[in-house]
Amino acid sequence: MKNLKTGVVGLGRLGRVHAHNIRYQIPGAELTAVCSIVPAELEYARSELGVAAVYADYKEMLAHADMDAAVIVTTSSEHCWQIEAALDAGKHVFSEKPLGVDAAQCKQAEAAVERHPELTFMLGFMRRYDKSYAYAKEKIDAGAIGTPYLVKATGIDPEALVDGAIRFAKNSGGIFLDMAIHDIDLMRWFLGCEATEVYAMGATFKHPEFRAAGDDETGVAVYRFENGAMGMIHVGRTAPYGYHVETEIVGTEGTIRISAVPEKNQARLYNQNGVCAECVGSFPERFAEAYLTELQEFVDCALTGRAPGVSVYDGTKSTAIGYATTEAWKTGAPVKILP
Ligand code: NAI
């Protein structure tokens, strides 16, 4: 079978991970072009990844590069138009989450995907491809915990990276749209139905800069789902010990906990401080394998015509729920989520 010739747009924090994986680690994929508006990133692609076809303009890349697929890892506000342009140019598309930053944009991307049923589209909800989350989903579907009725999700970034979060707070869309989107997708996936109502609040105790930027340092949201199940999300930016992602699904016959201790590995350090398990440090470290598995899935789907497990509709739904959560946080009132 021929390789999937792939162009990556956006070579920032995550773009480099995806580009590196495509270049060196994904069988069936070939990195044939890259695009970024940052010249240093293009230089990195030339020197570190050995890519000759580098572009500062995305439309130029689509028009001239030798590529079957586009992997979009740009700033979130750019995703939707870039998805549409790539599909209309006949390329398969993998886009990072979130699908878009407002409902109208998401609908535009949805329409483009529907216009091109011959092409593969996949959204980067990589937690679904993490071994532990995939295992939990399999167990739930097999009835191992009976009927799931509550999902509790925690996602707290390491305080070591808080300066970057403060810098981006003004334009991030707020803590729920910026951080909770993965947890929102997982709740829908595990419960197998949609959220109908949300109540949310936030607080800032350590870094008043978040409040000054119209954001909060910590957010908590509670959801009702259409079958009566419930969800709880706790997101934050100031875990002093590392990167804390934890999920618990409670059912009528049991509970599944994923990363109840967000440990770096299975080693324990025994010394005068006691017995210590170091915490995983960052998202690229925690989800390194999931980033590989999801892109392998995209490449396999594009090459074989199989439909990927994450669709454009998962993107639209999660974004709509993220918006409703943001409204609930800002107004302090419960918000109904329209079907
Ligand atoms: P970043 O700010 O480090 O990098 C963004 C890149 O996009 C930069 O290289 C910039 O030059 C490029 N870019 C922006 N507009 C462009 C345009 N019009 N044409 C070409 N290049 C353009 O951002 P980061 O953290 O890498 O995030 C990128 C995307 O990935 C975001 O949408 C973010 O939400 C998502 N993300 C997903 C994660 C996950 O776990 N699935 C984790 C981190 C980010």
Boltz pocket constraint, residues with backbone or C-beta under 6 A from the ligand:
constraints:
  - pocket:
      binder: B
      contacts: [[A, 9], [A, 10], [A, 11], [A, 12], [A, 13], [A, 14], [A, 15], [A, 35], [A, 36], [A, 37], [A, 38], [A, 41], [A, 56], [A, 58], [A, 72], [A, 73], [A, 74], [A, 75], [A, 76], [A, 78], [A, 96], [A, 97], [A, 98], [A, 124], [A, 125], [A, 126], [A, 178], [A, 283]]
      max_distance: 6.0
